[in-house]
Amino acid sequence: MLVKDLMSWPVITVFDNSTVGEALAILRRKNIKHLPVVDNNQALIGVTSETDLVKTFPGGRELSSFQSNLLSRTPVSKMMQINPVFVAPNMIVEQAALVMRTSRISCLPVLDEDSILIGILSKNDILDAFIASLGLGEGGTRITIFYKKKWGFLSELISFADRHNTCIDNIVSLGQELVLKTKGRSGGFVHDLKKAGYNVVDVSTIDPPAKTVAGS
């Protein structure tokens, strides 16, 4: 999966000559955490957040009339993070996650080959992708086994699953463990795994998400 498959777009932005008050209003109205700052050519020049905008005032989110008046005259370019870390749309998601982790940031602007802002990737976007890779948004069975490194490992797993009409929806490697998310009958499949010498660590049932009743 690539960054362009997960990023949010179009991106809500603010111009560098906009005031802090205007930027703060956009953040709160749109309920977003980060706001890229661009010039008239949509080239990225910085990133700001509500924390950046109000951190100079001890009152936090609740600003006095004096503070609000001051922010309404201060350009956002004075209170933004310049030269932000960014990624390309064709970068793999795992690499982007590593960049985010090592840089200790929670969002990554996405720039094209002309350095134009085309998207933004957040920590929540990556978390959603991880949840989806484990198949946690749907019901089924979660089977955890120790990773048995040998030739024909995956073909053997699939053969056992086919034998018992078990559909393997997701396979994720987590260190020395392999997590399988399956649908259908899993009892016989698990039995065959154990019989073949696989160390089955855990078998858990995943309930499907509760349906939201309209009007509730």
C-alpha positions as CSV (number, residue, x, y, z in Angstrom):
1,M,0.0,0.0,0.0
2,L,1.3,3.5,-0.9
3,V,0.9,6.8,0.8
4,K,-1.4,8.0,-2.0
5,D,-3.8,5.2,-1.1
6,L,-4.2,6.4,2.5
7,M,-3.7,10.2,2.4
8,S,-6.5,12.6,2.9
9,W,-7.3,15.0,0.0
10,P,-8.1,17.6,-1.0
11,V,-6.2,19.2,1.9
12,I,-7.6,22.0,4.0
13,T,-4.9,24.7,3.9
14,V,-4.2,28.3,5.0
15,F,-2.2,31.0,3.2
16,D,1.0,32.3,4.9
17,N,-0.5,35.8,5.1
18,S,-3.6,34.6,6.9
19,T,-3.9,35.5,10.5
20,V,-3.5,33.2,13.4
21,G,-7.1,33.9,14.3
22,E,-8.3,32.7,10.9
23,A,-6.2,29.6,11.1
24,L,-7.4,28.8,14.6
25,A,-11.0,29.2,13.4
26,I,-10.4,26.8,10.5
27,L,-8.9,24.2,12.8
28,R,-11.8,24.3,15.2
29,R,-14.6,24.6,12.6
30,K,-13.2,21.6,10.5
31,N,-12.2,19.7,13.7
32,I,-8.7,18.9,12.3
33,K,-5.4,18.8,14.2
34,H,-2.9,20.1,11.6
35,L,-3.1,22.9,9.0
36,P,-0.5,23.1,6.2
37,V,0.6,26.6,5.3
38,V,1.0,27.3,1.6
39,D,1.9,30.2,-0.7
40,N,-0.1,31.5,-3.6
41,N,1.2,28.7,-5.8
42,Q,0.1,26.0,-3.3
43,A,3.7,25.2,-2.4
44,L,4.1,24.1,1.1
45,I,6.1,26.4,3.4
46,G,5.0,25.2,6.8
47,V,2.6,23.4,9.1
48,T,0.7,24.6,12.1
49,S,-1.7,23.2,14.7
50,E,-3.9,24.5,17.5
51,T,-1.2,23.7,20.0
52,D,1.3,25.8,18.0
53,L,-1.1,28.7,17.7
54,V,-2.1,29.0,21.4
55,K,1.0,27.7,23.2
56,T,2.2,31.2,24.0
57,F,-0.8,31.8,26.1
58,P,-1.2,30.1,29.5
59,G,-5.0,29.9,29.2
60,G,-5.0,27.2,26.5
61,R,-8.1,27.0,24.3
62,E,-10.0,29.7,26.1
63,L,-8.5,33.0,25.1
64,S,-9.2,36.4,26.5
65,S,-10.4,39.3,24.4
66,F,-6.9,40.8,24.4
67,Q,-5.4,37.5,23.3
68,S,-8.0,37.0,20.6
69,N,-7.4,40.5,19.3
70,L,-3.6,39.9,19.2
71,L,-4.0,36.7,17.3
72,S,-6.3,38.4,14.8
73,R,-3.4,40.6,13.8
74,T,-0.6,38.0,13.9
75,P,0.3,36.3,10.6
76,V,0.3,32.5,10.7
77,S,3.7,32.5,9.2
78,K,5.0,33.7,12.6
79,M,3.6,30.7,14.4
80,M,4.2,27.7,12.2
81,Q,6.8,24.9,11.9
82,I,9.0,25.7,8.9
83,N,10.6,23.2,6.7
84,P,8.3,20.4,7.7
85,V,9.1,16.7,7.0
86,F,7.1,15.5,4.0
87,V,6.8,12.4,1.8
88,A,6.0,11.5,-1.8
89,P,2.7,9.9,-2.8
90,N,4.5,6.7,-4.1
91,M,6.3,6.0,-0.8
92,I,5.2,2.8,0.8
93,V,3.1,3.2,3.9
94,E,5.5,1.3,6.2
95,Q,8.3,3.7,5.2
96,A,6.1,6.7,5.9
97,A,5.2,5.3,9.3
98,L,8.9,4.9,10.1
99,V,9.5,8.5,9.0
100,M,6.7,9.7,11.3
101,R,8.0,7.7,14.2
102,T,11.7,8.7,13.9
103,S,10.7,12.4,13.4
104,R,8.3,12.2,16.3
105,I,5.5,13.9,14.4
106,S,1.8,12.9,13.9
107,C,1.2,14.0,10.3
108,L,3.1,14.1,7.0
109,P,2.3,16.5,4.1
110,V,2.4,14.7,0.8
111,L,4.1,16.6,-2.1
112,D,4.3,15.8,-5.8
113,E,7.4,16.1,-8.0
114,D,6.7,19.8,-8.3
115,S,6.7,20.3,-4.5
116,I,3.0,21.0,-4.6
117,L,0.9,19.8,-1.7
118,I,-1.5,17.1,-2.8
119,G,-2.4,15.4,0.4
120,I,-1.8,14.8,4.1
121,L,-1.1,11.5,5.9
122,S,-1.9,11.4,9.6
123,K,-1.1,9.0,12.4
124,N,-4.8,7.9,12.5
125,D,-4.6,7.1,8.7
126,I,-1.8,4.6,9.5
127,L,-3.6,3.2,12.5
128,D,-6.7,2.6,10.4
129,A,-4.6,0.8,7.8
130,F,-3.1,-1.4,10.6
131,I,-6.6,-2.2,11.9
132,A,-7.8,-3.1,8.4
133,S,-4.7,-5.3,7.8
134,L,-5.8,-7.4,10.9
135,G,-9.4,-7.6,9.7
136,L,-10.7,-6.2,12.9
137,G,-13.5,-4.3,11.3
138,E,-15.4,-7.6,10.6
139,G,-16.3,-10.7,12.5
140,G,-14.4,-13.9,12.3
141,T,-11.7,-15.9,14.1
142,R,-8.3,-14.6,15.0
143,I,-5.7,-17.4,15.2
144,T,-2.2,-16.7,16.4
145,I,0.7,-19.1,15.8
146,F,4.4,-19.0,16.2
147,Y,6.0,-18.4,12.8
148,K,7.4,-21.7,11.5
149,K,10.0,-20.7,9.0
150,K,10.3,-23.5,6.4
151,W,9.8,-24.0,2.7
152,G,6.2,-24.5,1.7
153,F,5.0,-22.8,4.9
154,L,2.2,-20.7,3.3
155,S,1.1,-23.4,0.9
156,E,0.7,-25.7,3.8
157,L,-1.4,-23.2,5.7
158,I,-3.6,-22.6,2.7
159,S,-4.0,-26.4,2.1
160,F,-5.2,-26.9,5.7
161,A,-7.6,-24.0,5.3
162,D,-9.0,-25.3,1.9
163,R,-9.5,-28.7,3.4
164,H,-11.9,-27.3,6.0
165,N,-13.5,-24.6,3.8
166,T,-11.9,-21.9,5.9
167,C,-11.3,-18.6,4.3
168,I,-8.1,-16.8,5.3
169,D,-8.9,-13.1,5.0
170,N,-5.8,-11.6,6.5
171,I,-2.2,-12.7,7.4
172,V,0.0,-10.4,9.4
173,S,3.5,-11.2,10.8
174,L,4.2,-9.7,14.2
175,G,7.7,-10.6,15.2
176,Q,7.8,-14.3,15.9
177,E,4.1,-14.6,15.7
178,L,1.8,-14.9,12.7
179,V,-1.8,-13.7,13.0
180,L,-4.5,-15.2,10.8
181,K,-8.0,-13.7,10.4
182,T,-10.3,-16.3,9.1
183,K,-14.0,-16.8,8.2
184,G,-16.0,-20.0,8.2
185,R,-15.4,-23.1,10.4
186,S,-12.0,-22.9,12.0
187,G,-12.1,-25.8,14.4
188,G,-10.8,-28.4,12.0
189,F,-8.3,-26.0,10.5
190,V,-6.8,-25.3,14.0
191,H,-6.8,-29.0,14.7
192,D,-4.7,-29.7,11.6
193,L,-2.3,-26.9,12.5
194,K,-1.7,-28.4,15.9
195,K,-1.4,-31.9,14.4
196,A,1.2,-30.7,11.9
197,G,3.3,-29.3,14.8
198,Y,2.3,-25.7,14.7
199,N,2.4,-23.9,18.1
200,V,-1.1,-22.3,18.2
201,V,-0.8,-19.5,20.8
202,D,-4.3,-18.2,20.8
203,V,-7.7,-18.6,19.1
204,S,-10.2,-15.8,19.6
205,T,-13.6,-15.0,18.2
206,I,-14.0,-11.5,16.8
207,D,-17.5,-10.2,17.0
208,P,-18.7,-8.0,14.1
209,P,-19.1,-4.3,14.9
210,A,-22.5,-3.4,16.5
211,K,-24.9,-1.8,14.0
212,T,-25.9,1.7,14.8
213,V,-29.6,2.2,15.0
214,A,-30.8,5.2,13.1
215,G,-31.9,8.0,15.3
216,S,-30.1,6.7,18.4
